[in-house]
Amino acid sequence: MDRYALGFLEVQGYSVALAAMDRACKTANITIHGMDCNNPPDEKNAVIPVMVQVKFTGSISDVQMALEVAREAACEYVSPNEVMIRCIPSSSKELHALLPLGKVRRK
């Protein structure tokens, strides 16, 4: 798995993250490993008082495609400055062990 890229989507709103990743999963061959929720920096003035980070892997091209599609989908619901994406094109096996860690757990 160390030849896979890591993708991160951070967006305001749990439902926005789900909608964005639904479209990303339908477009690219990626695997979601975890989600984490935090309060936004200016939570008292935030329209949606939760930031969600989704962590996923795939080939570099699939992760890049998923990130662009997820950004487009999220921007249908929130402003572009509330959507952050990041691709790490190469990672170590040790880093993959950290992906499922977070406040939102799979059963």
Rosetta blueprint (number, residue, H / E / L):
1 M L
2 D L
3 R L
4 Y L
5 A E
6 L E
7 G E
8 F E
9 L E
10 E E
11 V E
12 Q E
13 G L
14 Y H
15 S H
16 V H
17 A H
18 L H
19 A H
20 A H
21 M H
22 D H
23 R H
24 A H
25 C H
26 K H
27 T H
28 A L
29 N L
30 I E
31 T E
32 I E
33 H E
34 G E
35 M E
36 D E
37 C E
38 N E
39 N L
40 P L
41 P L
42 D L
43 E L
44 K L
45 N L
46 A L
47 V L
48 I L
49 P L
50 V L
51 M E
52 V E
53 Q E
54 V E
55 K E
56 F E
57 T E
58 G E
59 S L
60 I H
61 S H
62 D H
63 V H
64 Q H
65 M H
66 A H
67 L H
68 E H
69 V H
70 A H
71 R H
72 E H
73 A H
74 A H
75 C L
76 E L
77 Y L
78 V L
79 S L
80 P H
81 N H
82 E H
83 V E
84 M E
85 I E
86 R E
87 C E
88 I E
89 P L
90 S L
91 S L
92 S L
93 K H
94 E H
95 L H
96 H H
97 A L
98 L L
99 L L
100 P L
101 L L
102 G L
103 K L
104 V E
105 R L
106 R L
107 K L
